[in-house]
Amino acid sequence: MQDQNPADLLRDSLIGIEKESLRVNAEGSIAATPHPEGLGKALTHPQVTTDYSEAQLELITRPHSTIPSVLAELDDLHRWVYSNLDDELLWVTSMPCVLHGERSIPIADFGPSNAGMMKTVYRRGLGHRYGRIMQAISGVHFNFSLPEKFWQAFQLIEGDDSDPATFRTQGYMAMVRNLQRCGWLVPYLYGASPAVCESFLNGTSTTLEYFGNHTYY
């Protein structure tokens, strides 16, 4: 692939970001208010929806070819969301804000339609299986795709004559396996949320050490 200029083969790769954040009130507790009307319908809006909780916003960028452009759109989404939050804020860390037990976390409400009820019932099941508090952990999803010309060149070099779609799928699965094998290092070094609010533990025993001010680490 060196003969074909790897930079050209990768130039049209696409990236996208999905970022989850809890809405919190002025006291730093999870918001009990419904999804803000100014943000549109969570069920149908392509870029601003809710994840597990009604208070857990998910911001979704379009596919971009550069990191600066995807971050610029994410910044625009944040600014637009804040213009519709009134006195609420977005919690900035992955570990949740102050919680007041399982029932303080409202399950996302997608409305009475069949599609909306399916989403709500699914989340209700997650709450029974894992607990609502665990579902309140928020994160960032990084989406990535390689351009078609890369897969064509790679398949030619590999001498593979299988169906191109099958070859591409197998290639992505190989990438996922590499991420499972090596990808833990990046969040370990840069994505850790070492501090957790006492309310997240909800009275359960822990091996974490007490840091002070209702915080464990």
TORLUMKOL-870087 format. One line per field, with one value per atom (N, C-alpha, C): residue number from 1; residue in three letters; chain; atom name; y, z, x. Coordinates in steps of 0.001 Angstrom, whole numbers, plus 500000, padded with zeros to 6 digits. Layout:
<sites>
k NUM ...
r Ala ...
c A ...
a CA ...
yy Y ...
zz Z ...
xx X ...
</sites>
This chain:
<sites>
k 1 1 1 2 2 2 3 3 3 4 4 4 5 5 5 6 6 6 7 7 7 8 8 8 9 9 9 10 10 10 11 11 11 12 12 12 13 13 13 14 14 14 15 15 15 16 16 16 17 17 17 18 18 18 19 19 19 20 20 20 21 21 21 22 22 22 23 23 23 24 24 24 25 25 25 26 26 26 27 27 27 28 28 28 29 29 29 30 30 30 31 31 31 32 32 32 33 33 33 34 34 34 35 35 35 36 36 36 37 37 37 38 38 38 39 39 39 40 40 40 41 41 41 42 42 42 43 43 43 44 44 44 45 45 45 46 46 46 47 47 47 48 48 48 49 49 49 50 50 50 51 51 51 52 52 52 53 53 53 54 54 54 55 55 55 56 56 56 57 57 57 58 58 58 59 59 59 60 60 60 61 61 61 62 62 62 63 63 63 64 64 64 65 65 65 66 66 66 67 67 67 68 68 68 69 69 69 70 70 70 71 71 71 72 72 72 73 73 73 74 74 74 75 75 75 76 76 76 77 77 77 78 78 78 79 79 79 80 80 80 81 81 81 82 82 82 83 83 83 84 84 84 85 85 85 86 86 86 87 87 87 88 88 88 89 89 89 90 90 90 91 91 91 92 92 92 93 93 93 94 94 94 95 95 95 96 96 96 97 97 97 98 98 98 99 99 99 100 100 100 101 101 101 102 102 102 103 103 103 104 104 104 105 105 105 106 106 106 107 107 107 108 108 108 109 109 109 110 110 110 111 111 111 112 112 112 113 113 113 114 114 114 115 115 115 116 116 116 117 117 117 118 118 118 119 119 119 120 120 120 121 121 121 122 122 122 123 123 123 124 124 124 125 125 125 126 126 126 127 127 127 128 128 128 129 129 129 130 130 130 131 131 131 132 132 132 133 133 133 134 134 134 135 135 135 136 136 136 137 137 137 138 138 138 139 139 139 140 140 140 141 141 141 142 142 142 143 143 143 144 144 144 145 145 145 146 146 146 147 147 147 148 148 148 149 149 149 150 150 150 151 151 151 152 152 152 153 153 153 154 154 154 155 155 155 156 156 156 157 157 157 158 158 158 159 159 159 160 160 160 161 161 161 162 162 162 163 163 163 164 164 164 165 165 165 166 166 166 167 167 167 168 168 168 169 169 169 170 170 170 171 171 171 172 172 172 173 173 173 174 174 174 175 175 175 176 176 176 177 177 177 178 178 178 179 179 179 180 180 180 181 181 181 182 182 182 183 183 183 184 184 184 185 185 185 186 186 186 187 187 187 188 188 188 189 189 189 190 190 190 191 191 191 192 192 192 193 193 193 194 194 194 195 195 195 196 196 196 197 197 197 198 198 198 199 199 199 200 200 200 201 201 201 202 202 202 203 203 203 204 204 204 205 205 205 206 206 206 207 207 207 208 208 208 209 209 209 210 210 210 211 211 211 212 212 212 213 213 213 214 214 214 215 215 215 216 216 216 217 217 217
r Met Met Met Gln Gln Gln Asp Asp Asp Gln Gln Gln Asn Asn Asn Pro Pro Pro Ala Ala Ala Asp Asp Asp Leu Leu Leu Leu Leu Leu Arg Arg Arg Asp Asp Asp Ser Ser Ser Leu Leu Leu Ile Ile Ile Gly Gly Gly Ile Ile Ile Glu Glu Glu Lys Lys Lys Glu Glu Glu Ser Ser Ser Leu Leu Leu Arg Arg Arg Val Val Val Asn Asn Asn Ala Ala Ala Glu Glu Glu Gly Gly Gly Ser Ser Ser Ile Ile Ile Ala Ala Ala Ala Ala Ala Thr Thr Thr Pro Pro Pro His His His Pro Pro Pro Glu Glu Glu Gly Gly Gly Leu Leu Leu Gly Gly Gly Lys Lys Lys Ala Ala Ala Leu Leu Leu Thr Thr Thr His His His Pro Pro Pro Gln Gln Gln Val Val Val Thr Thr Thr Thr Thr Thr Asp Asp Asp Tyr Tyr Tyr Ser Ser Ser Glu Glu Glu Ala Ala Ala Gln Gln Gln Leu Leu Leu Glu Glu Glu Leu Leu Leu Ile Ile Ile Thr Thr Thr Arg Arg Arg Pro Pro Pro His His His Ser Ser Ser Thr Thr Thr Ile Ile Ile Pro Pro Pro Ser Ser Ser Val Val Val Leu Leu Leu Ala Ala Ala Glu Glu Glu Leu Leu Leu Asp Asp Asp Asp Asp Asp Leu Leu Leu His His His Arg Arg Arg Trp Trp Trp Val Val Val Tyr Tyr Tyr Ser Ser Ser Asn Asn Asn Leu Leu Leu Asp Asp Asp Asp Asp Asp Glu Glu Glu Leu Leu Leu Leu Leu Leu Trp Trp Trp Val Val Val Thr Thr Thr Ser Ser Ser Met Met Met Pro Pro Pro Cys Cys Cys Val Val Val Leu Leu Leu His His His Gly Gly Gly Glu Glu Glu Arg Arg Arg Ser Ser Ser Ile Ile Ile Pro Pro Pro Ile Ile Ile Ala Ala Ala Asp Asp Asp Phe Phe Phe Gly Gly Gly Pro Pro Pro Ser Ser Ser Asn Asn Asn Ala Ala Ala Gly Gly Gly Met Met Met Met Met Met Lys Lys Lys Thr Thr Thr Val Val Val Tyr Tyr Tyr Arg Arg Arg Arg Arg Arg Gly Gly Gly Leu Leu Leu Gly Gly Gly His His His Arg Arg Arg Tyr Tyr Tyr Gly Gly Gly Arg Arg Arg Ile Ile Ile Met Met Met Gln Gln Gln Ala Ala Ala Ile Ile Ile Ser Ser Ser Gly Gly Gly Val Val Val His His His Phe Phe Phe Asn Asn Asn Phe Phe Phe Ser Ser Ser Leu Leu Leu Pro Pro Pro Glu Glu Glu Lys Lys Lys Phe Phe Phe Trp Trp Trp Gln Gln Gln Ala Ala Ala Phe Phe Phe Gln Gln Gln Leu Leu Leu Ile Ile Ile Glu Glu Glu Gly Gly Gly Asp Asp Asp Asp Asp Asp Ser Ser Ser Asp Asp Asp Pro Pro Pro Ala Ala Ala Thr Thr Thr Phe Phe Phe Arg Arg Arg Thr Thr Thr Gln Gln Gln Gly Gly Gly Tyr Tyr Tyr Met Met Met Ala Ala Ala Met Met Met Val Val Val Arg Arg Arg Asn Asn Asn Leu Leu Leu Gln Gln Gln Arg Arg Arg Cys Cys Cys Gly Gly Gly Trp Trp Trp Leu Leu Leu Val Val Val Pro Pro Pro Tyr Tyr Tyr Leu Leu Leu Tyr Tyr Tyr Gly Gly Gly Ala Ala Ala Ser Ser Ser Pro Pro Pro Ala Ala Ala Val Val Val Cys Cys Cys Glu Glu Glu Ser Ser Ser Phe Phe Phe Leu Leu Leu Asn Asn Asn Gly Gly Gly Thr Thr Thr Ser Ser Ser Thr Thr Thr Thr Thr Thr Leu Leu Leu Glu Glu Glu Tyr Tyr Tyr Phe Phe Phe Gly Gly Gly Asn Asn Asn His His His Thr Thr Thr Tyr Tyr Tyr Tyr Tyr Tyr
c A A A A A A A A A A A A A A A A A A A A A A A A A A A A A A A A A A A A A A A A A A A A A A A A A A A A A A A A A A A A A A A A A A A A A A A A A A A A A A A A A A A A A A A A A A A A A A A A A A A A A A A A A A A A A A A A A A A A A A A A A A A A A A A A A A A A A A A A A A A A A A A A A A A A A A A A A A A A A A A A A A A A A A A A A A A A A A A A A A A A A A A A A A A A A A A A A A A A A A A A A A A A A A A A A A A A A A A A A A A A A A A A A A A A A A A A A A A A A A A A A A A A A A A A A A A A A A A A A A A A A A A A A A A A A A A A A A A A A A A A A A A A A A A A A A A A A A A A A A A A A A A A A A A A A A A A A A A A A A A A A A A A A A A A A A A A A A A A A A A A A A A A A A A A A A A A A A A A A A A A A A A A A A A A A A A A A A A A A A A A A A A A A A A A A A A A A A A A A A A A A A A A A A A A A A A A A A A A A A A A A A A A A A A A A A A A A A A A A A A A A A A A A A A A A A A A A A A A A A A A A A A A A A A A A A A A A A A A A A A A A A A A A A A A A A A A A A A A A A A A A A A A A A A A A A A A A A A A A A A A A A A A A A A A A A A A A A A A A A A A A A A A A A A A A A A A A A A A A A A A A A A A A A A A A A A A A A A A A A A A A A A A A A A A A A A A A A A A A A A A A A A A A A A A A A A A A A A A A A A A A A A A A A A A A A A A A A A A A A A A A A A A A A A A A A A
a N CA C N CA C N CA C N CA C N CA C N CA C N CA C N CA C N CA C N CA C N CA C N CA C N CA C N CA C N CA C N CA C N CA C N CA C N CA C N CA C N CA C N CA C N CA C N CA C N CA C N CA C N CA C N CA C N CA C N CA C N CA C N CA C N CA C N CA C N CA C N CA C N CA C N CA C N CA C N CA C N CA C N CA C N CA C N CA C N CA C N CA C N CA C N CA C N CA C N CA C N CA C N CA C N CA C N CA C N CA C N CA C N CA C N CA C N CA C N CA C N CA C N CA C N CA C N CA C N CA C N CA C N CA C N CA C N CA C N CA C N CA C N CA C N CA C N CA C N CA C N CA C N CA C N CA C N CA C N CA C N CA C N CA C N CA C N CA C N CA C N CA C N CA C N CA C N CA C N CA C N CA C N CA C N CA C N CA C N CA C N CA C N CA C N CA C N CA C N CA C N CA C N CA C N CA C N CA C N CA C N CA C N CA C N CA C N CA C N CA C N CA C N CA C N CA C N CA C N CA C N CA C N CA C N CA C N CA C N CA C N CA C N CA C N CA C N CA C N CA C N CA C N CA C N CA C N CA C N CA C N CA C N CA C N CA C N CA C N CA C N CA C N CA C N CA C N CA C N CA C N CA C N CA C N CA C N CA C N CA C N CA C N CA C N CA C N CA C N CA C N CA C N CA C N CA C N CA C N CA C N CA C N CA C N CA C N CA C N CA C N CA C N CA C N CA C N CA C N CA C N CA C N CA C N CA C N CA C N CA C N CA C N CA C N CA C N CA C N CA C N CA C N CA C N CA C N CA C N CA C N CA C N CA C N CA C N CA C N CA C N CA C N CA C N CA C N CA C N CA C N CA C N CA C N CA C N CA C N CA C N CA C N CA C N CA C N CA C N CA C N CA C N CA C N CA C N CA C N CA C N CA C N CA C N CA C N CA C N CA C N CA C N CA C N CA C N CA C N CA C N CA C N CA C
yy 498795 500000 501262 501111 502258 502873 502035 502534 503386 503281 503998 505189 505592 506728 506508 505917 505619 506839 508018 509224 509484 509243 509434 508418 507183 506137 506401 507098 507339 508715 509564 510959 511120 510246 510373 509537 509144 508455 509392 508819 509617 509338 510370 510238 510959 510466 511089 510865 511708 511631 511613 510748 510742 510962 512042 512414 512459 511711 511675 512585 513279 514142 514194 514165 514307 515780 516082 517418 517484 518569 518723 520069 520135 521393 522214 523334 524248 523630 522592 521923 520802 520567 519503 518132 518066 516788 516550 515287 514949 515643 516189 516939 516013 516475 515714 516249 517222 517851 517016 517144 516407 516965 516227 516663 518038 519042 520402 520460 521127 521210 521874 522845 523564 522709 521526 520626 519679 519775 518885 517555 516643 515329 514391 513794 512868 511660 511272 510092 510323 511535 511775 512739 513499 514457 513703 514027 513264 513550 514654 515029 515273 515435 515620 514687 513701 512728 512430 511406 510979 509545 509185 507825 506998 506592 505778 506613 507749 508561 509755 510220 511441 512621 512527 513605 513389 512349 512001 512347 513533 513980 513248 513022 512454 513353 513928 514818 514039 514102 513266 514158 514093 514868 514113 514834 514208 513605 512765 512265 513403 513436 514469 513815 514553 514036 514543 515527 516052 516179 516090 516232 517648 518713 520059 520300 519764 520016 519272 518041 517304 517944 518446 519124 520460 521126 522389 522157 521087 520803 520415 519630 519261 520503 521450 522712 523475 523516 524188 523525 522194 521475 521820 521879 522241 523644 524579 525955 526028 525291 525305 524656 523550 522881 523811 524470 525356 526513 526923 528009 527571 526263 525726 525043 525207 524504 525343 526600 527483 527480 527030 527102 525803 524863 523586 523627 522654 522521 521090 520885 519543 519079 517917 517349 516913 517280 517130 515802 515059 513816 512600 511474 510237 509723 509750 509293 510303 509821 510698 511767 512717 513783 513229 514109 513673 512969 511750 510966 510738 510496 510248 508912 507877 506539 506231 504973 504495 505316 505636 506289 507756 508290 509683 509800 508663 508650 508329 509327 509078 508365 507317 506609 507488 507460 508283 507986 509042 508929 509346 508380 508660 508781 508904 509111 507829 507946 506802 505979 506374 505600 504229 503307 501969 502035 502841 502968 503571 504584 505211 504287 503541 502622 501497 501031 499988 500475 501722 502279 502407 502871 503049 501712 500730 499405 498757 498932 498397 498980 500274 500916 500494 500251 499751 498403 497561 496266 496400 497359 497593 497992 498786 499198 498026 497072 495884 494982 494905 493982 494533 495793 496347 497446 497959 499079 500405 501342 502639 503430 503280 504061 503726 502445 502048 502628 502730 503258 504764 505424 506874 507273 506293 506596 507050 508159 508718 508558 508579 508381 509033 508803 509321 508147 508133 507118 507763 507121 507610 506677 507202 506409 506675 505619 505745 504797 505289 504423 504771 503747 503913 504066 504817 505020 503753 503696 502523 502261 503323 503132 502430 502623 501898 500403 500036 498617 497959 498684 498135 497855 498827 498647 497541 497498 496488 495088 494948 493632 493172 494108 493770 493299 493995 493616 492265 492011 490745 489587 489898 488845 488114 488821 488222 488435 487361 487472 487246 487392 487220 488445 488372 489492 490720 491893 493085 493450 493282 493609 492676 491394 490429 490752 491093 491447 492672 493663 494884 494593 493774 493417 492689 491743 491010 491948 492946 493915 494749 495194 495971 495121 493854 492976 492763 492689 492571 493826 494992 496236 496241 495749 495688 494775 493645 492726 493385 494169 494882 495924 496576 497547 496868 495709 494978 494551 494267 493790 494932 496058 497139 498446 498588 499884 500307 499398 499749 500818 500918 501815 503282 503639 505042 505541 504860 505347 505224 504237 504101 505339 505843 506983 508325 508410 509718 509818 508712 508766 508378 508212 507751 508846 508442 509338 508789 509184 508533 508843 509931 510315 509945 509507 509118 509670 510171 510710 509578 509859 508868 508345 509196 508784 507697 507600 506563 505178 505088 503800 503335 504271 503956 503009 503222 502438 501105 500726 499443 499559 498441 498444 498667 499233 499536 499432 499153 499148 500497 501428 502764 503498 504430 505212 506509 506946 508180 509373 510281 511455 512677 512699 513852 514479 515274 515982 515023 513888 512878 512288 512189 511696 510523 509506 508361 508313 507622 507492 506146
zz 500000 500000 500000 500269 500232 498839 497799 496430 496090 496852 496540 497468 498206 499122 500179 501304 502358 502793 502763 503184 502288 500976 500052 500310 500632 500865 502127 503082 504355 504437 503440 503534 503656 503036 503058 504157 505158 506310 507008 507621 508287 509788 510568 512020 512516 513601 514228 515729 516469 517933 518459 519438 520193 521661 522237 523600 524515 525609 526600 527778 528285 529461 530252 531563 532422 532593 532527 532901 534429 534990 536448 536806 538019 538497 539227 539792 540441 541650 542248 543412 543005 541723 541262 541270 541424 541396 540005 539687 538389 538194 537000 536720 536675 537235 537216 536161 535393 534377 533097 532302 531035 530015 528960 527860 527378 527347 526982 525621 525565 524321 523209 523571 522568 521828 522358 521711 520726 520578 519659 520312 519509 519996 520087 521255 521439 520517 520165 519323 517893 517391 515963 515633 516601 516286 515932 514795 514357 515143 515907 516553 518053 518578 520026 520500 521287 521782 523244 523785 525147 525117 526091 526150 527085 528239 529147 529886 530394 531252 530501 530953 530414 530625 531641 531947 531301 530489 529902 528410 528100 526712 525934 524661 523764 522536 522336 521203 520126 518900 517813 516657 516303 515158 513856 512766 511451 511187 510160 509796 509251 509668 509221 508765 507940 507437 508241 509125 509942 511399 512294 513721 514068 513543 513875 513493 512352 511922 512797 513223 514073 515460 515962 517259 517174 516031 515852 515874 515223 515243 516645 517359 518726 519605 519388 520123 519807 518534 518145 518796 518840 519466 520949 521626 523043 523250 522410 522552 522332 521324 521052 522190 522721 523843 525046 525365 526532 526382 525144 524937 525240 525436 525716 527077 527934 529216 530394 530176 531275 532376 533587 534715 534924 534028 534183 533507 533871 533301 532821 532029 531619 532503 533130 533984 533092 533468 532532 532648 533732 533889 533590 533376 533070 534270 535450 536647 537021 537471 537637 538709 538620 539602 540870 541727 542946 542569 543061 542833 544162 544096 545311 545186 544914 544785 543367 543164 541839 541248 542058 541550 541194 541553 541187 539741 539090 537708 536783 536115 535260 533967 533619 532365 531202 530116 528949 528432 528153 527646 526181 525285 523850 523272 524137 523657 523503 523110 523095 521813 520806 519562 519798 518870 519011 519108 518230 518251 519566 520052 521305 522490 522537 523642 523660 522476 522422 523069 522793 523383 524906 525352 526788 527518 526959 527586 527640 526583 526575 527731 527950 529035 530402 530464 531717 532076 531070 531294 531750 531164 531601 533071 533484 534885 535817 535411 536240 536268 535145 535062 535723 535459 535936 536983 537128 538033 537294 537673 537001 537259 538461 538803 537870 537581 536682 535288 534853 533523 533431 534574 534569 534230 534161 533727 532269 531974 530620 529963 528648 527943 526577 525848 524492 523552 522450 521415 520235 519797 518644 517470 516417 515232 514131 513448 512440 511281 510075 508897 507882 507216 506184 504822 503899 502581 501733 500749 499886 499147 498752 498000 498847 500167 501033 500976 501124 501132 499788 498694 497377 497247 497696 497622 498559 499748 500733 500256 499678 499192 498030 497184 496061 496561 497545 498103 498800 499484 500182 499222 497973 497007 497338 497946 498374 497293 496847 495788 496314 497619 498200 497897 498277 498099 498844 498190 498838 500155 500221 501465 502592 502265 503269 503729 502774 503108 504019 503696 504501 505914 506026 507343 508177 507555 508271 508709 507872 508230 509436 509462 510615 511888 511757 512927 513449 512541 512967 513725 513261 513964 515365 515483 516788 517736 517215 518067 518543 517673 518085 519155 519015 520031 521375 521345 522592 523226 522394 522896 523407 522692 523017 523420 523092 523258 524687 525652 527051 527555 526916 527426 527307 526219 526003 527073 527321 528404 529782 529953 531245 531533 530501 530689 530603 529741 529453 529750 529934 530065 531420 532398 533709 534454 535176 536113 537510 538130 539376 540579 540534 541683 541440 542490 542378 543572 543306 544375 545272 546555 547526 547167 546561 546222 545155 544343 543314 543946 545081 545769 546385 546689 547169 548371 549268 550495 550397 549216 549069 549573 549989 550467 549295 549567 548501 549012 548109 548437 548116 547577 547290 548590 548518 549693 549745 550958 551137 550953 550072 549765 550560 550942 551627 550804 551476 550797 549999 550606 550007 548712 548646 547431 547752 546900 546995 545745 545891 544722 544770
xx 500818 500000 500858 502168 503053 503099 502974 503020 501805 500739 499510 499278 500301 500215 499129 499498 498514 497706 498339 497619 496415 496588 495464 494361 494754 493761 492940 493539 492854 492194 492453 492024 490510 489766 488305 487649 488428 487835 486850 485841 484818 484811 484589 484505 483251 482714 481557 481607 480931 480941 479510 479260 478010 478375 477910 478305 477088 477166 476090 476437 475443 475624 474323 474433 473258 472901 471625 471162 471067 471578 471552 470938 470367 469793 470851 470436 471373 472053 471448 472038 472993 473152 474040 473405 472086 471366 470795 470542 469985 468638 468434 467212 466002 464903 463652 462692 463151 462308 462284 461225 461164 462152 462375 463236 462768 463659 463247 462558 461411 460650 461449 462282 463057 464060 464356 465315 464643 463338 462641 462305 461796 461390 462597 462792 463915 463806 462590 462388 462840 462684 462900 464030 464517 465582 466864 467487 468664 469938 469970 471225 471129 469934 469775 468672 469048 468080 468392 467778 468084 468588 469414 469937 469060 469579 468763 467725 468182 467320 466749 465606 465014 465952 466813 467754 469116 469256 470557 470553 471031 471069 472153 471894 472901 472997 474176 474429 475172 474678 475193 475635 476908 477380 477122 477195 477181 478565 478708 480040 480908 482159 483102 484400 485143 486416 487606 487393 488488 488051 489025 488742 488279 488944 488465 487004 486577 485197 484189 484520 483578 483499 484629 484610 483869 483981 483266 481758 481300 479866 479405 480221 479861 479770 480671 480625 479337 478962 477715 476501 476506 475395 475289 476437 476426 475845 476264 475783 474272 473795 472360 471576 472100 471437 471361 472474 472479 471492 471239 470276 468849 468647 467313 467207 468225 468237 467760 467465 467053 468113 467763 468700 469481 469362 470061 471434 472267 473606 473809 474847 475243 476391 476231 477273 478438 479674 480793 481542 481359 482115 481245 481907 481188 480407 481030 480334 479258 478101 476935 477080 476169 476043 475390 474889 474205 472900 472745 471534 470829 469544 468767 468047 468847 468290 467837 467463 467067 465924 464935 463734 463953 465104 465378 465843 466055 466544 465372 464809 463642 464037 463304 463550 463106 463869 463553 462146 461419 460050 460041 459788 459791 458386 457393 456039 455248 453956 453042 453042 453832 453845 454470 454255 454838 456358 456975 458435 458909 458182 458563 458405 457306 457076 458102 458526 459553 460842 461224 462436 462309 461159 460957 460926 460219 460143 461525 462313 463679 464490 464375 465116 464591 463298 462730 463358 463553 464187 465628 466360 467738 467783 466803 466751 466546 465697 465467 466701 467398 468533 469786 470099 471367 471197 469993 469777 469872 469033 469032 470301 470853 472043 473199 473396 474476 474271 473013 472724 472953 473096 473293 474723 475625 476992 476941 477591 477568 478934 478944 480201 480193 481278 481446 481662 480921 481098 481821 482894 483660 483405 482811 482485 483505 483916 484976 484707 484906 484780 485863 486363 487381 486716 487338 486732 486774 485903 485802 487108 487814 489060 490124 490078 491014 490744 489468 489129 489430 489238 489552 491044 491873 493324 493790 493237 493630 493263 492082 491656 492528 492942 493818 495176 495726 497029 496956 495856 495677 495418 495120 494815 493532 492603 491340 490280 489652 488646 487225 487031 485696 484831 483580 482670 483208 483286 483854 483173 481861 481152 481581 481763 482216 483628 484504 485888 485916 485093 485047 484546 483519 482983 484026 484732 485777 486897 487196 488226 487836 486589 486122 486099 485715 485709 487124 488107 489504 489935 489480 489792 489190 487966 487308 488076 488554 489328 490615 491256 492463 492145 490994 490594 490357 489733 489500 490818 491801 493089 493959 493961 494892 494210 492928 492280 492031 492159 491909 492876 494060 495086 494677 493999 493626 492655 491520 490649 491290 492180 492863 493711 494400 495291 494565 493551 492960 491462 490780 489333 488799 489670 489222 488461 487431 486743 487014 488142 488571 487700 486951 486130 484677 484005 482602 481835 480652 479808 479320 479238 478771 477381 476566 475202 475176 476229 476281 476373 477040 477194 475878 475004 473652 473660 474630 474673 475378 475866 476558 477993 478570 479953 480897 482063 483008 484434 485351 486777 487413 486613 487125 487424 488366 488732 487925 487626 486861 487784 487384 488201 487760 486493 485932 484822 483980 482890 482013 481671 480785 481357 482672 483331 484245 484218 485128 486001 487152 488028 488752
</sites>
